[in-house]
Amino acid sequence: MQIGLIGLGKMGGNMAARLREKGHEVVGFDFDPDVRDVATVAELVDRLAAPRIVWLMVPAGEATGNSINELGELLEPGDLIIEGGNSHYVDDRKRADQLKERGINYVDAGVSGGVWGRQNGYGIMVGGSAENVEQAKPIFDSLTPDGGGGYVHAGGVGAGHFVKMVHNGIEYGMMQAFAEGYELMTAADIVDDVPGTFDSWREGTVVRSWLLDLLVRSLDEDPHLDGLRGYAQDSGEGRWTVQAAVDHAVPAPVITAALFARFASRQEDSPAMKVVAALRNQFGGHAVTKATDDPAQTPRS
């Protein structure tokens, strides 16, 4: 098939390469002149035969909105936009309705696989009408793993990004559990080989996973993680997952705690814990550890 792809960064660039390796013709646009095939989005549209398929892999939010607005002016009835970033599912429905007025079709696709997707294949979670999804099915088949799996048509417009959002929320919880297990084993004086322990879990255990493989790889490169700061950013999907849980009155304590743990990682000296320390001192007479004190020398109770 022929497809236009806007956004040739770490994900989009590797996706374009995998599609070309599978025999598809990819016309790519990016602001980086070193990686793009055309200089403008208008030129990309001109290079594609109708009915056109254009896949967006740009940051969620304003960048995605601007790209869709520009394509809405350039594409023709019967053309299809696939939004493959991490957009909020609520925005998908609004964009699909706006494009429908021009006869332009819309599919949302959550994509998972990171920088390893070119080699291993991607997980693709799709939302849209059966007709529109079927139009792009050869593209989805080429991006997903060669052995099968990794694909779901989750529902109507917005469903693809909704399930990708939940996927990322679950990912937050899994990562946090591995992180807490690591800290506990390193804090105890009974475990001599923490990296080896994680490595041993990769086979025959119920916690074996690709995330575990990546953790072992990180520990192989830096056994004590000395080269990293204890700072974790969140890309937005965790917040949306927690908000959706609130909206639907679904308890999600693990995902919520994992999100808040990332917030805590950005505080060098937590104001909240300062309040806890002050209150303990007031009602219990506990010594307050000052910012200049050595916590190891502070009496505990």
Phi, psi and chi 1 to 4 in degrees:
 res  aa     phi    psi   chi1   chi2   chi3   chi4
   1 MET       -  169.5  -67.5 -175.0   69.3      -
   2 GLN  -112.1  135.6 -174.7 -171.6   51.9      -
   3 ILE  -146.5  143.3 -175.1  170.8      -      -
   4 GLY   -96.1  140.5      -      -      -      -
   5 LEU  -131.3  119.5 -156.4  155.4      -      -
   6 ILE  -105.4  119.5  -62.6  176.4      -      -
   7 GLY   105.8   99.2      -      -      -      -
   8 LEU  -116.3   43.7  -58.9  171.9      -      -
   9 GLY   -79.8 -149.5      -      -      -      -
  10 LYS   -60.0  -42.3  -67.9  178.7 -179.1  179.1
  11 MET   -82.2  -54.9  -73.1  -76.9  -76.7      -
  12 GLY   -61.1  -39.9      -      -      -      -
  13 GLY   -63.9  -42.2      -      -      -      -
  14 ASN   -70.1  -34.2  -78.6  -30.0      -      -
  15 MET   -64.9  -43.2  -71.0  168.7   60.6      -
  16 ALA   -60.5  -42.2      -      -      -      -
  17 ALA   -64.1  -42.8      -      -      -      -
  18 ARG   -64.6  -41.1 -177.1  175.5  175.1   88.4
  19 LEU   -63.6  -40.7  -72.3  172.0      -      -
  20 ARG   -65.3  -38.5  -73.2  173.5  176.2  138.9
  21 GLU   -63.8  -25.8  -70.5  163.4    0.5      -
  22 LYS   -90.7    4.8  -61.9  -69.4 -176.5  178.8
  23 GLY    97.5    4.5      -      -      -      -
  24 HIS   -86.3  153.9  -59.6  -75.3      -      -
  25 GLU   -94.4  119.3  178.2 -171.4   -9.1      -
  26 VAL  -113.4  126.6  179.7      -      -      -
  27 VAL  -107.3  113.7 -179.1      -      -      -
  28 GLY  -109.1  140.9      -      -      -      -
  29 PHE  -124.2  138.6  169.8   76.8      -      -
  30 ASP  -152.8  158.9 -166.0  -84.6      -      -
  31 PHE   -70.7  -18.6  -71.3  117.4      -      -
  32 ASP   -81.4  112.3 -177.0   -8.1      -      -
  33 PRO   -66.1  -17.1   23.0  -32.4      -      -
  34 ASP   -76.3  -16.9  -66.6  -27.8      -      -
  35 VAL  -117.6  -11.6  -61.0      -      -      -
  36 ARG   -88.5  158.4   67.7 -167.3 -177.2 -164.8
  37 ASP   -97.6  -25.6  -57.3  -54.2      -      -
  38 VAL  -132.4  157.3  -67.8      -      -      -
  39 ALA   -88.1  -19.2      -      -      -      -
  40 THR  -141.6  161.1   66.4      -      -      -
  41 VAL   -65.8  -36.1  173.3      -      -      -
  42 ALA   -61.0  -40.7      -      -      -      -
  43 GLU   -66.2  -37.2 -173.6  179.4  -11.8      -
  44 LEU   -60.0  -47.3  178.4  144.6      -      -
  45 VAL   -62.2  -39.5  171.1      -      -      -
  46 ASP   -65.0  -29.8  -73.0  -17.9      -      -
  47 ARG   -77.2  -16.1  -73.6  -90.6  -65.2  -89.9
  48 LEU   -94.9  140.9  -61.4  175.7      -      -
  49 ALA   -85.8  143.0      -      -      -      -
  50 ALA   -74.8  148.6      -      -      -      -
  51 PRO   -73.1  132.0   28.5  -34.5      -      -
  52 ARG   -84.1  149.7  -56.6  167.9 -176.6   84.4
  53 ILE  -122.5  123.9  -61.1  177.2      -      -
  54 VAL  -124.3  124.3 -179.2      -      -      -
  55 TRP  -104.6  127.9 -169.6  -49.2      -      -
  56 LEU   -98.6  129.6  -70.1  175.9      -      -
  57 MET  -132.6   63.9  -74.9  -59.4  -66.7      -
  58 VAL  -121.2  164.1  -60.7      -      -      -
  59 PRO   -57.2  142.4  -25.8   35.1      -      -
  60 ALA   -63.8  153.6      -      -      -      -
  61 GLY   103.8 -133.7      -      -      -      -
  62 GLU   -62.6  -41.0 -176.2  177.3   -0.5      -
  63 ALA   -61.8  -43.5      -      -      -      -
  64 THR   -65.9  -45.4  -65.8      -      -      -
  65 GLY   -58.8  -43.2      -      -      -      -
  66 ASN   -64.6  -40.7  -70.1  -18.8      -      -
  67 SER   -64.8  -41.5  -64.4      -      -      -
  68 ILE   -67.2  -39.4  -70.3  175.0      -      -
  69 ASN   -62.8  -41.4  -71.1  -21.5      -      -
  70 GLU   -65.9  -43.7 -176.6  175.1    8.5      -
  71 LEU   -65.2  -33.4  -74.8  170.6      -      -
  72 GLY   -60.8  -28.1      -      -      -      -
  73 GLU   -84.1  -19.0  -61.9  -66.7  -28.1      -
  74 LEU  -104.9  -32.9  -64.2  169.0      -      -
  75 LEU   -78.8  168.3  -65.6  177.1      -      -
  76 GLU  -119.5  163.5  -60.6  173.9  -14.7      -
  77 PRO   -53.8  135.9  -28.7   36.8      -      -
  78 GLY    96.3  -16.2      -      -      -      -
  79 ASP   -73.9  161.4  -68.3  -15.9      -      -
  80 LEU  -129.9  130.7  172.8   64.7      -      -
  81 ILE  -104.7  130.4  -66.3  175.1      -      -
  82 ILE  -110.1  117.6  -58.2  173.8      -      -
  83 GLU   -94.4  106.7 -152.7  -58.6   87.1      -
  84 GLY  -103.3    6.8      -      -      -      -
  85 GLY   -82.5 -164.6      -      -      -      -
  86 ASN  -103.3   53.4  -75.8  -35.3      -      -
  87 SER   -69.5  155.6  -73.1      -      -      -
  88 HIS   -71.2  133.0 -161.8 -168.9      -      -
  89 TYR   -59.9  -27.6   69.5   95.3      -      -
  90 VAL   -63.5  -37.9  175.2      -      -      -
  91 ASP   -67.9  -31.8  -65.5  -27.8      -      -
  92 ASP   -56.8  -45.1  -71.3  -42.3      -      -
  93 ARG   -64.2  -40.6  -63.6  168.8  179.5  174.6
  94 LYS   -64.5  -43.8  -62.2  174.5 -177.4  176.3
  95 ARG   -67.1  -40.6  -69.8  164.4  177.9  163.2
  96 ALA   -62.0  -41.1      -      -      -      -
  97 ASP   -64.9  -41.1  -71.7  -17.8      -      -
  98 GLN   -64.9  -42.2  -68.3  169.5   -5.8      -
  99 LEU   -71.6  -31.9  -68.4  167.4      -      -
 100 LYS   -61.0  -31.9 -172.3  175.9 -178.3  179.1
 101 GLU   -62.4  -24.1  -64.9  176.1   -0.5      -
 102 ARG  -100.3    1.7  -63.5  175.2  175.4  -91.5
 103 GLY    81.0   12.8      -      -      -      -
 104 ILE   -96.1  133.2  -59.5  168.8      -      -
 105 ASN   -90.1  159.9  -59.7  -45.8      -      -
 106 TYR  -143.2  133.2 -177.1   93.9      -      -
 107 VAL  -132.2  136.3  164.9      -      -      -
 108 ASP  -103.6  139.0   55.9  -73.1      -      -
 109 ALA  -135.1  112.8      -      -      -      -
 110 GLY   -79.0  132.8      -      -      -      -
 111 VAL  -122.1  128.1 -177.2      -      -      -
 112 SER  -126.9  147.4 -178.6      -      -      -
 113 GLY   147.5  -17.6      -      -      -      -
 114 GLY    57.8 -152.5      -      -      -      -
 115 VAL   -72.3   -9.7  -63.7      -      -      -
 116 TRP   -89.7   -3.4  -61.0   90.8      -      -
 117 GLY   -65.1  -33.4      -      -      -      -
 118 ARG   -59.0  -41.1  176.4  178.5  177.6  179.4
 119 GLN   -82.6  -44.9  175.1 -177.0  -15.0      -
 120 ASN   -94.9  -16.2  -60.4  -27.2      -      -
 121 GLY    93.8  160.9      -      -      -      -
 122 TYR  -110.6  156.0  -61.2   88.4      -      -
 123 GLY   -88.3  125.5      -      -      -      -
 124 ILE  -120.2  122.1  -52.2  -71.0      -      -
 125 MET  -118.1  115.7  -65.1  145.4  -92.6      -
 126 VAL  -115.0  142.4  178.9      -      -      -
 127 GLY  -127.4  135.9      -      -      -      -
 128 GLY   154.8 -179.8      -      -      -      -
 129 SER   -71.0  154.4   72.1      -      -      -
 130 ALA   -59.2  -38.8      -      -      -      -
 131 GLU   -64.6  -45.9  180.0 -178.2    2.0      -
 132 ASN   -68.3  -39.4  -67.2  -22.8      -      -
 133 VAL   -65.3  -40.8  169.9      -      -      -
 134 GLU   -63.2  -33.7 -172.7   61.5   28.9      -
 135 GLN   -58.9  -36.0 -178.1 -177.8   -7.6      -
 136 ALA  -101.6    7.2      -      -      -      -
 137 LYS   -57.7  -39.9 -169.4   62.3  164.4   55.3
 138 PRO   -59.8  -31.4  -26.1   36.3      -      -
 139 ILE   -69.1  -46.6  -60.9  -63.8      -      -
 140 PHE   -60.8  -41.3  -59.4  139.9      -      -
 141 ASP   -62.7  -35.5  -71.3  -17.5      -      -
 142 SER   -75.7  -28.7  -65.6      -      -      -
 143 LEU   -81.6  -28.6  -72.9  171.1      -      -
 144 THR   -79.9  165.6   47.4      -      -      -
 145 PRO   -57.1  145.7  -28.3   37.1      -      -
 146 ASP   -62.5  -30.4  -65.8  -25.7      -      -
 147 GLY   -79.7    1.1      -      -      -      -
 148 GLY    98.3  169.9      -      -      -      -
 149 GLY    80.1 -176.3      -      -      -      -
 150 GLY    79.2   10.2      -      -      -      -
 151 TYR  -136.2  140.8  169.0   81.2      -      -
 152 VAL  -150.1  135.3   64.0      -      -      -
 153 HIS   -91.0   97.4  179.1 -169.0      -      -
 154 ALA   -76.7  -22.6      -      -      -      -
 155 GLY   158.5 -156.1      -      -      -      -
 156 GLY   -73.4 -173.9      -      -      -      -
 157 VAL   -53.8  131.2  169.0      -      -      -
 158 GLY    99.9  -24.5      -      -      -      -
 159 ALA   -66.6  -35.2      -      -      -      -
 160 GLY   -62.3  -47.8      -      -      -      -
 161 HIS   -72.1  -28.1  -79.1  150.0      -      -
 162 PHE   -66.0  -47.9 -172.5   89.5      -      -
 163 VAL   -70.4  -30.2  -63.0      -      -      -
 164 LYS   -67.0  -36.5  175.9   56.3  164.2   51.3
 165 MET   -61.8  -46.3  173.8 -168.2   76.0      -
 166 VAL   -64.5  -41.1  175.3      -      -      -
 167 HIS   -53.9  -46.3  163.8  -78.1      -      -
 168 ASN   -70.0  -32.7  -76.6   19.7      -      -
 169 GLY   -63.4  -43.3      -      -      -      -
 170 ILE   -62.0  -40.4  -66.8  170.3      -      -
 171 GLU   -58.4  -41.3  176.7 -173.4  -62.9      -
 172 TYR   -55.6  -48.2  -85.1   42.4      -      -
 173 GLY   -64.0  -42.4      -      -      -      -
 174 MET   -64.1  -43.9  -67.3  173.6   65.7      -
 175 MET   -63.0  -41.1  -68.0  171.3   68.4      -
 176 GLN   -65.3  -38.7 -174.7   64.2   25.1      -
 177 ALA   -63.9  -43.7      -      -      -      -
 178 PHE   -62.4  -40.5  -80.3  130.2      -      -
 179 ALA   -64.0  -42.8      -      -      -      -
 180 GLU   -68.2  -37.6  -68.5  173.6    7.7      -
 181 GLY   -63.3  -39.8      -      -      -      -
 182 TYR   -61.9  -47.9  172.4   84.7      -      -
 183 GLU   -63.2  -40.5 -177.9  171.1   -1.6      -
 184 LEU   -63.5  -43.6  179.0   56.8      -      -
 185 MET   -69.0  -35.4  -75.0 -170.1  -72.5      -
 186 THR   -73.8  -26.8   56.0      -      -      -
 187 ALA   -77.6  -27.3      -      -      -      -
 188 ALA   -79.3  153.1      -      -      -      -
 189 ASP   -99.0   18.5   59.1    3.3      -      -
 190 ILE  -106.0  -18.0 -165.8  171.9      -      -
 191 VAL  -103.6  118.9 -178.5      -      -      -
 192 ASP   -90.0  -27.0  -65.2  -31.8      -      -
 193 ASP  -130.3   85.7 -172.7   -1.0      -      -
 194 VAL   -70.5  -48.3  173.8      -      -      -
 195 PRO   -57.9  -40.4  -26.1   36.2      -      -
 196 GLY   -65.3  -32.0      -      -      -      -
 197 THR   -64.9  -47.6  -61.0      -      -      -
 198 PHE   -61.4  -40.1  -81.3  110.9      -      -
 199 ASP   -61.9  -38.7 -166.7   16.1      -      -
 200 SER   -67.1  -24.5   75.0      -      -      -
 201 TRP   -76.9   -9.1  -69.0   -9.9      -      -
 202 ARG   -71.9  -17.0  -63.9  171.0   65.7 -168.5
 203 GLU  -127.7  132.6  -59.4  -67.7  -19.6      -
 204 GLY    79.1    2.2      -      -      -      -
 205 THR  -112.8  162.4   76.3      -      -      -
 206 VAL   -78.7   -8.8  -64.6      -      -      -
 207 VAL  -102.3    5.9  -62.6      -      -      -
 208 ARG   -63.4  139.4   60.6 -172.5 -175.6  -86.3
 209 SER  -171.3  169.3   64.6      -      -      -
 210 TRP   -66.9  -36.6 -173.6   46.7      -      -
 211 LEU   -60.4  -39.8  -79.2  175.9      -      -
 212 LEU   -64.1  -40.8  179.5   58.4      -      -
 213 ASP   -58.7  -42.4  -67.8  -19.6      -      -
 214 LEU   -68.1  -35.8  -65.4  178.1      -      -
 215 LEU   -64.3  -44.3  174.9   55.5      -      -
 216 VAL   -61.3  -39.7  169.9      -      -      -
 217 ARG   -61.9  -41.8 -174.9  169.5 -179.7  -95.4
 218 SER   -63.8  -41.5  -64.2      -      -      -
 219 LEU   -71.0  -29.4  -67.4  172.7      -      -
 220 ASP   -63.8  -39.3  -75.7  -17.7      -      -
 221 GLU   -76.8  -32.9  -63.4  171.1   -5.9      -
 222 ASP  -151.0   84.5 -173.9   -2.4      -      -
 223 PRO   -54.4  -31.8  -26.1   35.4      -      -
 224 HIS  -106.9    6.8  -58.8  -70.6      -      -
 225 LEU    53.1   34.6  -56.8  179.1      -      -
 226 ASP   -66.7  -24.8  -66.9  -31.8      -      -
 227 GLY   -85.1    5.0      -      -      -      -
 228 LEU  -117.4  150.8  -62.3  172.9      -      -
 229 ARG   -90.5  150.1  -72.2  179.3   57.6 -151.1
 230 GLY   -81.8   60.5      -      -      -      -
 231 TYR  -130.6  127.0  179.0  101.0      -      -
 232 ALA  -127.4  122.2      -      -      -      -
 233 GLN   -82.4  158.9 -172.5   58.5  -90.5      -
 234 ASP  -121.6  139.5   71.4  -72.5      -      -
 235 SER   -92.5    0.4   54.5      -      -      -
 236 GLY   116.0  -34.3      -      -      -      -
 237 GLU   -65.4  -32.7  -63.8   92.4  -27.0      -
 238 GLY   -62.6  -41.6      -      -      -      -
 239 ARG   -64.3  -43.2  -58.7 -173.4 -169.9 -157.1
 240 TRP   -64.9  -36.1  -65.8  -21.2      -      -
 241 THR   -64.1  -45.1  -54.1      -      -      -
 242 VAL   -63.6  -40.8  171.4      -      -      -
 243 GLN   -64.6  -40.5 -176.6   59.0   56.7      -
 244 ALA   -63.9  -37.6      -      -      -      -
 245 ALA   -62.0  -40.6      -      -      -      -
 246 VAL   -65.0  -45.1  172.1      -      -      -
 247 ASP   -60.9  -33.8  -67.6  -18.2      -      -
 248 HIS  -103.6    8.3  -64.6  -80.4      -      -
 249 ALA    54.2   42.4      -      -      -      -
 250 VAL  -106.1  121.3  172.5      -      -      -
 251 PRO   -66.3  128.3   22.6  -31.5      -      -
 252 ALA  -137.8   60.3      -      -      -      -
 253 PRO   -65.7  -34.9   22.8  -33.4      -      -
 254 VAL   -68.1  -49.1  171.2      -      -      -
 255 ILE   -64.0  -40.6  -64.6  172.2      -      -
 256 THR   -63.0  -45.7  -57.0      -      -      -
 257 ALA   -63.4  -37.6      -      -      -      -
 258 ALA   -65.9  -38.6      -      -      -      -
 259 LEU   -64.2  -46.5  173.5   64.8      -      -
 260 PHE   -65.3  -31.3  -72.3  172.8      -      -
 261 ALA   -62.9  -34.9      -      -      -      -
 262 ARG   -67.8  -37.1  -65.0 -161.4 -179.6 -167.8
 263 PHE   -62.2  -42.8  -64.1  162.5      -      -
 264 ALA   -62.8  -30.2      -      -      -      -
 265 SER   -65.7  -15.7   77.1      -      -      -
 266 ARG   -92.4    0.8  -59.9  165.6 -155.4  172.5
 267 GLN  -106.6  116.1  -61.9  176.9  -41.0      -
 268 GLU   -71.2  -34.5  -67.7 -176.2    4.8      -
 269 ASP  -140.7   93.8 -166.8    8.8      -      -
 270 SER   -59.8  120.9  167.3      -      -      -
 271 PRO   -59.0  -37.2  -23.8   34.3      -      -
 272 ALA   -63.0  -41.9      -      -      -      -
 273 MET   -71.4  -25.4  -67.7  -47.0  -63.5      -
 274 LYS   -63.4  -41.2  -72.3 -177.5  178.4 -179.4
 275 VAL   -64.9  -42.1  172.4      -      -      -
 276 VAL   -59.6  -44.7  170.7      -      -      -
 277 ALA   -62.8  -41.6      -      -      -      -
 278 ALA   -65.4  -41.1      -      -      -      -
 279 LEU   -67.0  -40.5  -71.4  171.4      -      -
 280 ARG   -60.2  -37.3  -70.5 -178.1   77.4 -115.8
 281 ASN   -67.3  -39.2  179.9   57.7      -      -
 282 GLN   -69.0  -46.9  -69.1  -63.3  -37.8      -
 283 PHE   -92.1  -17.2   70.5   71.1      -      -
 284 GLY  -121.1   -4.0      -      -      -      -
 285 GLY    69.5   23.2      -      -      -      -
 286 HIS   -76.1  145.4  -58.5  -74.9      -      -
 287 ALA   -66.7  139.8      -      -      -      -
 288 VAL   -94.4  126.7  177.0      -      -      -
 289 THR   -81.4  114.8  -58.5      -      -      -
 290 LYS   -79.9  163.9  -52.0 -118.7 -170.5  -89.5
 291 ALA   -60.7  -26.1      -      -      -      -
 292 THR   -95.8   -4.4   54.8      -      -      -
 293 ASP   -78.6  158.5  -70.9  -16.9      -      -
 294 ASP   -91.9  112.1  178.9   -2.1      -      -
 295 PRO   -55.4  -29.3  -23.1   32.6      -      -
 296 ALA   -67.3  -22.3      -      -      -      -
 297 GLN   -98.0    0.7  -57.6  -58.0  -42.7      -
 298 THR   -87.2  127.5  -57.3      -      -      -
 299 PRO   -60.0  144.7  -20.4   31.9      -      -
 300 ARG  -120.5  159.3  -60.6 -179.6 -178.8  179.3
 301 SER  -136.9      -   61.2      -      -      -
